């Protein structure tokens, strides 16, 4: 009697049930999987899986580059702030020195005139003597239809998945490369800015050093002239 006539399970001890041949087909797709595959739009599903796979792979790399971008941006912004602060400090000091220089020049001029008048020495002679130095001294598998359809669609699914994966890879590669390019430009731009700021500050320091020397010389000359007054 048929298993269907007695309300039995036609698949019990059959191909997909029981312990037939010791579970020989345990790893083969079950009927539910085959039907599900039959109803699946494998092209769309495959591409979707491919995109998801690529997205997971690229997400870590993209986030890492994005992290580097933000850290680099913050680094250069911090460096710019430091150099800007230094430049403002140096410019303030330079302004003080310039004012001091003007004052000392006037003092030397006044005292030169005073010494000239007091000792009846021509101003040119006093200036020439001080010009020499010191005023004093100079110094990065099955055969049934359902199985065939399942296998076919499974293959299509994998092909579509690979297609979606490759397409996503291209998109993510472009996106990743764009971010890398932006990071490179940021670094190059930041390096140029820092280099410019560094050179500017060096120039200011040079001007300060030169002015300090000049002021020192003027102070000595002023003191020497004072002795004679």
C-alpha positions in Angstrom: 0.0 0.0 0.0 1.2 3.5 -0.8 2.4 5.7 1.9 0.0 8.4 0.7 -3.0 6.0 1.1 -2.4 5.4 4.8 -1.4 8.9 5.7 2.2 8.0 6.0 5.3 10.1 5.1 6.4 9.2 1.6 9.8 10.5 2.4 10.3 8.5 5.6 13.2 6.1 5.0 13.4 7.6 1.6 16.0 9.8 -0.1 15.6 12.8 2.1 14.6 11.1 5.5 15.7 8.6 8.0 19.1 7.1 8.2 19.1 5.8 4.6 22.6 4.6 3.7 24.0 6.2 6.8 23.2 9.8 5.9 24.9 9.6 2.5 23.0 12.6 1.3 23.1 14.7 4.5 25.1 17.5 2.8 22.8 17.7 -0.3 20.2 20.5 -0.5 16.9 19.6 1.1 13.6 20.0 -0.8 12.8 23.2 1.0 16.1 24.7 -0.2 15.5 23.5 -3.8 12.0 25.1 -3.9 13.3 28.3 -2.4 16.0 28.4 -5.0 13.4 27.8 -7.7 11.5 30.9 -6.6 14.6 33.1 -6.1 15.5 35.9 -8.5 19.2 34.8 -8.5 20.4 37.7 -10.5 19.1 40.3 -8.1 19.9 38.2 -5.0 23.4 37.3 -6.2 24.3 40.9 -7.0 22.9 41.9 -3.6 25.1 39.3 -1.8 28.1 40.3 -3.9 27.7 43.9 -2.9 27.3 43.0 0.7 30.4 40.9 0.6 32.5 43.6 -1.0 31.0 46.2 1.4 32.2 44.2 4.4 35.6 43.7 3.0 36.1 47.3 2.0 34.4 48.8 5.1 37.4 48.1 7.3 39.9 49.5 4.8 37.7 52.5 4.1 37.3 53.3 7.8 41.0 53.0 8.3 41.8 55.5 5.5 39.0 57.7 6.8 40.4 57.5 10.3 43.9 58.4 8.9 42.3 61.3 6.9 40.7 62.7 10.0 43.8 62.2 12.1 46.0 63.9 9.5 43.5 66.7 9.1 43.5 67.2 12.9 47.3 67.0 13.0 47.9 69.6 10.4 45.2 71.9 11.9 46.9 71.5 15.3 50.3 72.2 13.7 48.9 75.3 11.9 47.5 76.6 15.2 50.9 76.0 16.9 52.8 77.8 14.1 50.2 80.6 14.0 50.5 81.1 17.7 54.3 81.1 17.5 54.2 83.5 14.6 52.0 85.9 16.6 54.3 85.7 19.6 57.3 86.3 17.4 55.7 89.2 15.6 54.7 90.8 18.9 58.3 90.4 20.0 59.6 91.7 16.7 57.4 94.7 17.0 58.8 95.4 20.5 62.3 95.1 19.2 61.5 97.4 16.3 60.2 100.1 18.6 63.2 99.6 20.8 65.5 99.9 17.8 63.8 103.2 16.8 64.3 104.5 20.3 67.9 103.5 20.5 68.7 105.0 17.1 67.2 108.3 18.3 69.2 108.0 21.5 72.4 107.4 19.6 71.7 110.3 17.3 71.0 112.6 20.2 74.0 111.5 22.1 76.2 111.7 19.1 75.2 115.3 18.5 75.7 116.0 22.2 79.2 114.5 22.2 80.0 116.4 19.0 78.9 119.6 20.5 80.6 119.0 23.9 83.9 118.1 22.5 83.8 120.0 19.2 84.3 116.7 17.3 82.7 116.5 13.8 79.6 114.2 13.8 81.0 112.3 10.8 84.1 111.4 12.7 82.1 110.0 15.7 79.8 108.0 13.4 82.7 106.6 11.4 84.4 105.6 14.6 81.3 103.8 15.9 80.7 102.2 12.4 84.1 100.4 12.8 82.7 98.6 16.0 83.3 100.2 19.3 83.7 103.9 19.9 86.8 103.1 21.9 88.3 99.9 20.5 86.6 99.2 17.1 85.2 95.5 17.2 49.7 53.9 2.6 25.6 16.5 -8.7 22.0 15.4 -8.6 20.1 14.1 -11.7 16.4 15.0 -11.1 14.9 18.1 -12.6 14.7 20.0 -9.3 18.3 19.3 -8.5 19.3 20.4 -12.0 17.4 23.6 -11.6 18.8 24.1 -8.2 22.3 23.6 -9.4 21.7 25.9 -12.4 20.2 28.7 -10.3 22.8 28.2 -7.6 25.5 28.6 -10.3 23.7 31.7 -11.5 23.4 32.9 -8.0 27.2 32.6 -7.5 27.9 34.2 -10.9 25.6 37.1 -10.0 27.2 37.3 -6.6 30.6 37.4 -8.2 29.4 40.1 -10.6 27.9 42.1 -7.8 31.1 41.7 -5.9 33.3 42.8 -8.8 31.0 45.8 -9.5 31.1 46.7 -5.8 34.8 46.3 -5.7 35.2 48.8 -8.6 32.9 51.3 -6.8 34.6 50.8 -3.5 38.1 51.0 -5.1 37.2 54.3 -6.7 35.8 55.5 -3.4 38.8 54.3 -1.5 41.2 55.7 -4.0 39.4 59.1 -3.9 39.8 59.2 -0.2 43.4 58.2 -0.5 44.0 60.9 -3.1 42.3 63.4 -0.8 44.4 62.2 2.1 47.5 62.6 -0.1 46.5 66.1 -1.2 45.8 67.0 2.5 49.2 65.8 3.5 50.9 67.6 0.7 48.9 70.8 1.3 49.6 70.5 5.0 53.3 69.9 4.5 53.4 73.0 2.2 51.6 75.1 4.8 53.8 73.9 7.7 56.9 74.4 5.6 55.8 78.0 4.7 55.0 78.7 8.3 58.2 77.2 9.4 60.2 79.3 6.9 58.2 82.4 7.9 59.0 81.9 11.6 62.6 81.2 10.7 62.8 84.4 8.8 61.2 86.3 11.8 63.7 84.7 14.1 66.4 85.8 11.8 65.1 89.3 11.8 64.9 89.2 15.5 68.4 87.9 15.9 69.7 90.6 13.5 67.8 93.3 15.3 68.9 92.1 18.7 72.5 92.4 17.5 71.9 95.8 16.1 70.2 96.9 19.4 73.1 95.5 21.4 75.5 97.5 19.3 73.4 100.6 19.7 73.2 100.1 23.5 77.0 99.8 23.6 77.4 102.9 21.6 74.8 104.8 23.7 76.5 103.7 26.8 79.9 104.8 25.5 78.5 108.2 24.4 76.9 108.5 27.9 80.3 108.1 29.4 81.4 111.2 27.6 78.4 113.3 28.6 
